[in-house]
């Protein structure tokens, strides 16, 4: 998994795998889902990330 933040567009992209994208769906006005040929999630794009997901406070935790 890879998470990329683009400050110039305030966009976050979460890439879950390298499968080719067959379809992109709008989840809501700020969120796009990229799906592969089997309908599995490939990546998630969040626009206006600072206000939608609080990107300045981003952290992660590995659950055991």
C-alpha positions in Angstrom: 0.0 0.0 0.0 1.2 3.5 -0.8 -0.3 6.8 0.4 0.6 10.0 -1.6 -0.3 13.5 -0.7 -0.2 16.3 -3.3 -0.1 19.7 -1.5 -0.6 21.7 -4.7 -4.0 20.1 -5.3 -4.7 19.1 -1.6 -5.3 15.5 -2.8 -4.6 12.2 -1.1 -4.3 9.0 -3.1 -4.3 5.6 -1.3 -3.0 2.9 -3.7 -3.8 -0.6 -2.5 -2.3 -2.6 -5.4 -1.0 -2.3 -8.9 -3.9 -3.8 -10.7 -5.0 -2.0 -13.9 -7.9 0.3 -13.3 -11.0 -0.6 -15.4 -13.5 1.8 -13.8 -13.5 4.9 -11.6 -16.6 5.6 -9.5 -17.6 8.7 -7.6 -18.3 7.8 -3.9 -19.2 11.4 -3.1 -18.2 14.9 -4.4 -14.7 14.6 -3.0 -13.9 10.8 -3.2 -13.1 8.6 -6.2 -12.8 4.8 -6.2 -10.7 3.0 -8.8 -11.8 -0.6 -9.4 -10.1 -3.4 -11.3 -11.8 -5.7 -13.8 -13.2 -7.8 -11.0 -14.7 -4.8 -9.1 -11.9 -4.9 -6.5 -10.7 -1.6 -5.1 -7.3 -0.5 -6.5 -7.1 3.0 -5.2 -9.0 5.7 -3.4 -8.6 9.5 -4.2 -9.7 12.2 -1.7 -9.8 15.7 -2.9 -9.8 18.7 -0.5 -8.0 16.4 1.9 -7.2 19.0 4.6 -10.9 19.6 5.3 -12.2 16.1 4.5 -9.8 13.9 6.4 -7.6 16.2 8.5 -4.4 15.4 6.5 -2.1 17.6 8.7 -2.8 15.2 11.6 -2.3 12.0 9.6 -0.9 9.0 11.5 -1.1 5.2 11.2 -0.9 2.2 13.5 0.0 -1.4 12.8 -2.5 -3.6 14.6 -1.2 -6.8 16.0 
